[in-house]
Amino acid sequence: MKNLDKTSYIIVANPEPLPFYEVKEIIKTLREIHGVNPGLLIMSGSEVFDIISESCEIPVHHACIPLLNKPPSSLYEVEALTRTI
């Protein structure tokens, strides 16, 4: 787990108060106990993310992906999604 040449951590969560608190605790545990930092935090649902990010510092690189009604099913839809991230 500590060999950063072979291991990285990406955390995926909903940007809501309880999951966001849990993410902060996971990051704290990874740093303090295991001596590693997550490489990326991914959250879906940009409306709530904006509210949370105004009042909380996000301690790692992060991406906010809009909540989708259905997963992308074509290259065009994937390209369109990448422009929103």
The 8 nearest C-alpha neighbors of each residue, nearest first, counted from 0:
[[1, 2, 6, 3, 33, 7, 5, 35],
 [0, 2, 3, 35, 33, 34, 6, 5],
 [3, 1, 4, 5, 0, 6, 7, 35],
 [2, 4, 6, 5, 1, 7, 0, 35],
 [3, 5, 2, 6, 7, 1, 0, 35],
 [6, 4, 3, 2, 7, 0, 1, 8],
 [7, 5, 3, 2, 4, 0, 8, 1],
 [8, 6, 3, 38, 37, 9, 5, 4],
 [7, 9, 37, 38, 10, 6, 39, 36],
 [10, 8, 39, 38, 40, 37, 11, 7],
 [9, 11, 40, 41, 39, 8, 12, 37],
 [10, 12, 41, 42, 40, 9, 13, 43],
 [13, 11, 42, 14, 18, 41, 10, 43],
 [12, 14, 42, 15, 43, 18, 44, 11],
 [15, 13, 48, 42, 19, 47, 12, 43],
 [14, 16, 13, 18, 19, 17, 47, 48],
 [15, 17, 19, 18, 20, 14, 51, 21],
 [18, 16, 20, 19, 15, 21, 14, 22],
 [19, 17, 21, 20, 15, 16, 22, 13],
 [18, 20, 22, 16, 17, 21, 15, 14],
 [21, 19, 17, 23, 22, 18, 16, 24],
 [20, 22, 18, 24, 19, 23, 25, 17],
 [23, 21, 19, 25, 24, 20, 18, 26],
 [22, 24, 26, 20, 21, 25, 27, 19],
 [25, 23, 27, 21, 22, 26, 28, 20],
 [26, 24, 22, 28, 27, 23, 29, 21],
 [25, 27, 23, 29, 24, 28, 22, 30],
 [26, 28, 24, 30, 25, 29, 31, 23],
 [29, 27, 25, 31, 30, 32, 26, 24],
 [28, 30, 33, 26, 35, 27, 32, 31],
 [31, 29, 34, 35, 27, 28, 36, 33],
 [30, 32, 28, 34, 29, 27, 33, 35],
 [33, 31, 28, 29, 34, 30, 27, 35],
 [32, 34, 29, 35, 30, 31, 1, 28],
 [35, 33, 30, 31, 32, 29, 36, 1],
 [36, 34, 30, 29, 33, 1, 37, 3],
 [37, 35, 30, 38, 29, 26, 34, 8],
 [36, 38, 8, 39, 9, 7, 35, 26],
 [37, 39, 8, 9, 7, 36, 60, 59],
 [40, 38, 9, 60, 61, 37, 59, 10],
 [39, 41, 61, 10, 9, 11, 60, 62],
 [42, 40, 11, 62, 61, 63, 10, 12],
 [43, 41, 63, 12, 13, 14, 11, 64],
 [44, 42, 64, 66, 65, 63, 13, 45],
 [43, 45, 66, 65, 46, 47, 64, 48],
 [44, 46, 48, 65, 47, 63, 43, 49],
 [47, 45, 48, 49, 44, 50, 65, 14],
 [46, 48, 50, 49, 45, 14, 44, 51],
 [47, 49, 45, 51, 14, 50, 46, 52],
 [50, 48, 52, 47, 46, 51, 45, 53],
 [49, 51, 47, 48, 53, 52, 46, 54],
 [52, 50, 48, 53, 54, 49, 55, 47],
 [51, 53, 55, 49, 54, 50, 48, 56],
 [54, 52, 51, 50, 55, 49, 56, 48],
 [53, 55, 52, 51, 56, 50, 49, 57],
 [56, 54, 52, 53, 51, 57, 50, 58],
 [55, 57, 58, 52, 54, 53, 51, 59],
 [56, 58, 59, 55, 52, 61, 60, 23],
 [57, 59, 56, 60, 23, 26, 61, 55],
 [60, 58, 57, 61, 39, 40, 37, 38],
 [61, 59, 39, 40, 38, 62, 58, 57],
 [60, 62, 40, 39, 41, 59, 63, 57],
 [63, 61, 41, 40, 64, 42, 84, 60],
 [62, 64, 42, 43, 41, 45, 84, 65],
 [63, 65, 43, 84, 42, 44, 62, 66],
 [66, 64, 44, 45, 43, 67, 63, 83],
 [65, 67, 44, 43, 64, 68, 45, 69],
 [68, 66, 69, 65, 70, 44, 43, 71],
 [67, 69, 66, 70, 71, 65, 44, 43],
 [70, 68, 67, 71, 72, 66, 76, 65],
 [69, 71, 72, 67, 68, 76, 77, 73],
 [72, 70, 76, 77, 73, 69, 74, 80],
 [73, 71, 70, 76, 74, 77, 75, 69],
 [74, 72, 76, 75, 71, 77, 78, 70],
 [73, 75, 77, 76, 78, 72, 71, 79],
 [74, 76, 78, 73, 77, 79, 72, 71],
 [75, 77, 79, 73, 71, 78, 74, 80],
 [78, 76, 74, 80, 79, 75, 71, 81],
 [79, 77, 75, 81, 80, 76, 74, 82],
 [78, 80, 76, 82, 77, 81, 75, 83],
 [79, 81, 77, 83, 82, 78, 76, 84],
 [82, 80, 78, 84, 83, 79, 77, 76],
 [81, 83, 80, 79, 84, 78, 77, 76],
 [84, 82, 80, 81, 79, 64, 65, 63],
 [83, 81, 64, 82, 63, 62, 80, 65]]
